[in-house]
Structures are given as structure tokens and as C-alpha cells.
Amino acid sequence: MIRYLIKKLIILSILLFFVSIAVFSVLFVLPGDPAQIILGINATPETLANLRAELGLDKSFIAQYMDWVGNLVSGRGNRSINYDIPVYDLILSSLAVTGPLALLAMVFAVIFSLPFGVYAARRQNRPGDVTVMFFTQLGLATPEFWLGILLILLLSVHWGLFSAGGFPGWSTDFWGSLKALILPAFALGIIRAAILTRLTRSSLLEVLHEDYIRTARAKGLRERTVIYVHALKNALIPVLTILGLQLGQLMAGAIIIENVYYLPGLGRLVFQAIGQRDLPVVRDIVLFMATAVVLVNFVVDLCYAGLDPRVRLE
Amino acid sequence: MKQFFKNLNFTVGFLLSAVIILMAAASLVWTPFDANKMNPRERLQGPSFSHLLGTDQYGRDILSRVMVGAVNSIIVGLVTVAIGLSIGVVLGLVSAYYGRLVDETIMRFSDFLFGFPAVLTAILITSILGPSMINAMLAIGIFYIPVFARLTRAVAMALWQWEFIVAARASGASEKAIAWRHVLPNILSPLLIQGTIQFAVAILAEAGLSYLGLGTLPPHASWGRMLNEAQTFMALSPWMAIFPGVAIAWAVLGFNLLGDGLRDTLDPKMVRIR
């Protein structure tokens, strides 16, 4: 187990190294001079040059990369050009929105997908199954931001049950903040639920055809025990992988929904930072998101090894 | 053809996508109103006999704009799939043919692309190149390269072991000739299936980018952008927020079902790679 862990950790750090280089190179060629954006079009060449030197923009590619990684590794962190505060603080405050949003969305996704997936698998090709599959097809075809808009239209504009957007902040209004996340999380989660329902169904159907399930049935176990105790545990392994992948994607996928609901989350922060050419913020957030995706996959791999002992031998 | 229409997915998918394609084709020669012509006197109207789907904040006819938006979405679907296919298939064949280091490099590169949050990267790409329909298509198309590369590689690797390939090799055909003449024709049906599904995904992705203002530029009609504009006027005119979304879901559902139906009919055993 420890060797498996060390091997995985080494691959992980190599991967992150390449990700950091990729992120840096992509942003290096981003057109638009941050100094020019801060000072405006009337700035003199001297003041521009001074600011560029102050921001380290006049250095070579490698020197700038070393500065960036050095600041990250040493814990000094980078500063936002626009807000003039550590990027670390910005990430932390927006993570307080995106993190709960992504988790809540996952909760919605799991609550809807597991029961419906099991239900559909147990009634394969019967009307109940066909109905569930029809709705999952609809879910796959619906853009989450449109679902978000429809929810606002119905529950905020029409019935006035929720606010149409914005975020009061956890410390000022805890319940209000939680309420502000419900609609966007639902919109994100229900679309994920469509994918997960289909996966749970097909995965469970596959397992139900295996020999050990026949044995369990032959032993005279009740159908419920067969499904919930024996079949579901193995059927959930692929579901868990996709769930992990989705959680990573959710962090980034939240960009659009955060724009629909005007939530001050990571996605909105990075979207605005790109527009303002606030490169330190964009770099750190993109690296952070990529790291999150990679780390979540790593944890999923570990859970895999825990659930299925054969994985470790590979 | 009959066997296709026995499949429910295919039939429904075919009908839904046919409506979108016909609507797009019709808009090239005729729309009820000029899709970009503003008419402030008739702004924010609900559905009526003269404007079947109502009008937007500039008094433009929504039906005409939805029709023109269909052309937009179809172009995006075709171009992005073409980008993914043209590069991905070559990479996949090269990967399967040479194996070892070449294969390893190509596959790790595609893992790398797969692992990256697609929306974020597409936003970065469109900010680097500037917002436009062409750049949005590039940003989406790049993500299709690994999809088609992996599919081509997987199918080609399996095919390479088949008797008819072994027979071709025994008859003295060169490996390159085998790749182009025997392997490629046999991977066409999985490519067609995957292509149809990616077509649907592209429509969704472009709508998202356009919603953020990074895709098709105004005044040109695109479904995603129409939804963005609709959000501001939602309280006054809910219709604006409904029809473009229905069009997106309709088109995506249609092409998804078409892809599923093709898969059911052409290759019941094929595993879907997404």
C-alpha cells in the first residue's frame, strides 16, 4: 500500500509540474499588457516601463516562471494586480462560495441518481425504466445555465421564493447564503444526476449478470439484500470514478452558473481576472483548479484501491 | 435504412434533428422577419400571430433569430467535429500503428487534455484569441482531438488482430496500405456514432461560451447569446428566456438520440467513449 502511495505521489508531482508549465506558457502569450490596463491609455512610456519592472513583466519567461513558482512554494504567495491583496486571500474567500456550491450540487446529484439508477436497473426495459431514461436524456440535453435561468424565472420572478442572484456572505447571513446556493447547486446537480443515473443503471445491470449474484439468489437471499448488499457495492466503483471526475469538473464548470446567479465564486473571479488581465490571479486559480482536479482523481484512485484489492497489484 | 427506423432512439433523434436542419436551411432563404432588424415600437412582445415567438428588447423577431441561430449551431457542430476528426483520427492511427513511445506520448498528451477543465481552457483560449465564433469553434475542436484519437486507436488496435488484416498482411500489402485501405473503412461507423454525439456536445459548449460573451458576436444571432440578453429582461418578457433554450435542448436531444440510435443499430456491442 505504501509503495502504491509513493508511486502515485511521484506521478502526481510530475503531472503538476507539467500543468504549472502549461498554465504559465498559455498565460504568457495572453495578449494585453497588464501595466497598460492598470495605467490606462494615457500613461507615459516611462511610467509604463517602471510599472512593468515593478511587476516583474520585463524579465525573461524562465525568470518570471521561477518568480511565480518560488512565491508559491515559499508561501509568500502572489499578489493580485487589480486588488493589491494576496491571491491566496482571494481564492480562499471565493472558495467559501464555490466549495459549498460544488458539494451541494454533488449531494443533489447523488440523491437523485442513486435511487433512480437502481429503480431503472430493476425494471430494465419496462415503462418505469423507459421513463427514467427519457428524463436523463432530457437532462443531458439541457444546458445547465438555461436550467438556472428557468429556475430563477419560476421560483424567483414568478413565485418569489428565492432571490434571483447575489450572495450575502456567510458571516452576515448564514441561512440567506445557504439559500442563495440552493438554486445554482440544483441546476448543476440535476444535470450531473442525469449522467450518474445512466451510469448507475448500466453498471448495476452488468453486475447483476455475474455469477456471485446468481449464487446469492440461489442461496435464497431476498432481492433487496442481493441488490443493496451484494450488487450495489461493486456497481458503485465506476460510479465513484465519474463522481470524482465530476467534482473536479464542477469547480471549473461553476464558471457559467456563477455568472448566471452573480455568485462571487472562483469561476466568476477567474472570469473577471482574465478580462482585467490580472495574470497572477488567473495563473494561481487555474493552477489551483488543475491541482484540485488532479488531487480528486488521486483520492478516487485511493478509494478504488480500498474498494477493490485487485487494483493495488497493478 | 429500414433497420434504422426500427430503432426508437434513431427515429425520434432523426425527426428532432431534421426539424433543426430544415429550420436552418429555410433561414438561408427565408425568415419571417429580418433577424437583425430592430423595431423599437414592437419590443418585448409576447407570442402573437405576427411574431409567433415574440420579440426581444430591440423588437427583433425571436423566431427569425432562433432560425438563424440554428445555422450557427450547425456550423459549430460541423467544424468542431471536423477539427477533432481530421487530427484525432490521424493521431489515433499513428498511435496504433507505431505503438511504444509514439503511442505513449500521444496518449499521455490526450490524458493531459482530458484532465483539464474544458470550460476554463476554452475561456482562456477565447480570451487569448479574442471572442469570435471561429475561436470558440477552435477552443471546442481542440478538446475533440483526444476523443477521436482514443477511439480510433482503440478500434484500430482491436482490428489489427483480425483475420482479414492478417490475411492482407500475408498477401504482401504494406502496413500503410492496410491502415488506409482496411482499417480506416472499418472504424468509420464508430467514428460516425461518436461524431454525432460530439456534434451535440459542441452545440451545448458553444451556447455556454456565447452566453458568457465569448462566442458568436452580436448582432449575429446565437442561442447562447440570446439567453444572456434574455436574463436582463426576464421579469418583463419571460418568453425571451424560454425559446432559445428550448432550441438548444431540442437540437442536443435530437443529435444525442441520433447517435444512440446509430450505435444501437450499427454496433450493439460498442462501448461509448466520452
HADDOCK unambig.tbl for C-alpha pairs under 7 A between the chains (distance, minus, plus):
assign (segid A and resid 30 and name CA) (segid B and resid 128 and name CA) 4.87 0.50 0.50
assign (segid A and resid 31 and name CA) (segid B and resid 128 and name CA) 6.03 0.50 0.50
assign (segid A and resid 137 and name CA) (segid B and resid 253 and name CA) 6.73 0.50 0.50
assign (segid A and resid 138 and name CA) (segid B and resid 253 and name CA) 6.61 0.50 0.50
assign (segid A and resid 141 and name CA) (segid B and resid 249 and name CA) 4.86 0.50 0.50
assign (segid A and resid 141 and name CA) (segid B and resid 252 and name CA) 5.03 0.50 0.50
assign (segid A and resid 141 and name CA) (segid B and resid 253 and name CA) 5.01 0.50 0.50
assign (segid A and resid 142 and name CA) (segid B and resid 249 and name CA) 4.92 0.50 0.50
assign (segid A and resid 143 and name CA) (segid B and resid 204 and name CA) 6.24 0.50 0.50
assign (segid A and resid 146 and name CA) (segid B and resid 245 and name CA) 6.06 0.50 0.50
assign (segid A and resid 153 and name CA) (segid B and resid 234 and name CA) 6.82 0.50 0.50
assign (segid A and resid 157 and name CA) (segid B and resid 235 and name CA) 6.18 0.50 0.50
assign (segid A and resid 249 and name CA) (segid B and resid 117 and name CA) 5.69 0.50 0.50
assign (segid A and resid 252 and name CA) (segid B and resid 117 and name CA) 5.90 0.50 0.50
assign (segid A and resid 252 and name CA) (segid B and resid 119 and name CA) 6.67 0.50 0.50
assign (segid A and resid 252 and name CA) (segid B and resid 120 and name CA) 6.07 0.50 0.50
assign (segid A and resid 253 and name CA) (segid B and resid 119 and name CA) 6.25 0.50 0.50
assign (segid A and resid 290 and name CA) (segid B and resid 116 and name CA) 6.40 0.50 0.50
